[in-house]
Amino acid sequence: MMGCRIQHDVEGELDIIRFDGALDTQSFPRLENIFKHLLEGQRHRIILDFSTLDYINSASLGALIGFTRKVREKEGGDLKLAGLSAKIAGIVNLLGFDKILKLYASVDDAMEDFTQAV
């Protein structure tokens, strides 16, 4: 695989994690480390920007489900996925994860949903 660049931005109460490349067994441990620090810091309003993500393996998607459940245990906590390509959205739908994960066309749409939930 070609690797993955992961960038973490903070916008007020929201954490936006942007991906560029492939999220697989090689790159997912870095994301897990970010998730760990977010939970330790009581940060549980998270948007994953997949607009430049080329590939995600099913194991990484499964781990996202587990993390989503953890953040949803916190008041107002949620994990939202934004900007999925047709290919990645197809994988999410095929696995039935669209029934658990919240998908948005853009980061702005996901941010707006967070502000409406307050």
C-alpha positions in Angstrom: 0.0 0.0 0.0 1.0 3.6 -0.5 0.8 4.8 3.1 -1.4 7.4 4.7 -0.9 10.9 5.8 -3.0 11.8 8.8 -3.6 15.4 9.9 -5.4 16.3 13.1 -7.1 19.8 13.3 -9.0 21.3 16.2 -11.9 23.6 15.5 -13.4 24.6 18.8 -15.1 21.6 20.4 -14.6 19.5 17.2 -11.6 17.4 16.2 -11.2 16.9 12.5 -8.9 14.1 11.3 -8.0 14.3 7.6 -6.6 11.4 5.6 -4.6 11.2 2.4 -3.7 7.8 1.0 -4.6 4.4 2.3 -5.9 3.5 5.8 -4.8 -0.1 6.3 -3.0 -2.3 8.9 0.2 -0.3 8.4 -1.3 3.2 9.0 -4.2 2.4 11.3 -2.1 2.2 14.5 -1.3 5.9 14.1 -5.1 6.6 14.0 -5.6 4.4 17.1 -3.0 6.5 18.9 -4.9 9.7 18.0 -8.2 8.2 19.2 -6.5 7.2 22.5 -5.3 10.7 23.1 -8.7 12.2 22.2 -10.5 10.0 24.7 -7.9 10.7 27.4 -8.4 14.4 26.7 -12.2 14.2 26.9 -12.5 15.0 23.2 -15.4 13.0 21.7 -16.8 15.1 18.9 -14.9 13.9 15.9 -15.1 14.2 12.2 -13.0 11.9 9.9 -12.4 13.6 6.5 -12.1 10.9 4.0 -12.2 13.2 0.9 -8.7 12.3 -0.1 -8.6 8.7 1.3 -7.9 6.3 -1.5 -8.4 3.0 0.3 -9.6 1.6 3.7 -9.5 -2.1 4.7 -12.4 -3.8 6.4 -10.4 -4.3 9.6 -9.9 -0.5 9.9 -13.6 0.1 9.3 -14.4 -2.5 12.0 -12.1 -0.7 14.4 -13.9 2.6 13.6 -17.2 1.0 14.7 -15.7 0.1 18.1 -14.3 3.7 18.5 -17.6 5.2 17.5 -19.4 3.2 20.2 -16.9 4.5 22.8 -17.3 8.2 21.9 -21.1 7.8 21.7 -21.0 6.8 25.4 -20.0 10.3 26.2 -22.6 13.1 26.4 -22.8 14.7 23.0 -20.1 12.4 21.6 -20.1 11.1 18.1 -17.9 10.2 15.2 -18.9 11.3 11.7 -17.4 10.4 8.4 -17.2 13.0 5.6 -16.3 13.1 2.0 -16.3 9.4 1.2 -15.5 8.5 -2.4 -18.0 6.3 -4.2 -15.7 3.4 -3.8 -15.3 3.7 -0.1 -18.9 4.5 0.5 -19.7 1.3 -1.4 -17.5 -0.7 0.9 -19.1 0.9 4.0 -22.6 0.2 2.6 -21.7 -3.4 1.5 -20.6 -4.2 5.0 -23.7 -2.6 6.5 -21.7 -0.1 8.4 -23.8 2.8 7.1 -26.4 1.7 9.6 -23.9 2.5 12.4 -21.6 5.2 11.1 -22.9 8.6 10.1 -21.9 9.6 6.6 -21.8 13.2 5.2 -21.0 14.6 1.8 -18.6 17.1 3.3 -16.8 18.2 6.5 -19.0 21.3 6.6 -22.2 19.1 6.5 -20.8 17.1 9.5 -19.9 20.2 11.4 -23.3 21.6 10.8 -24.9 18.4 12.2 -22.8 18.8 15.3 -23.9 22.4 15.8 -27.6 21.4 15.4 -27.2 18.7 18.0 -26.1 21.2 20.7 
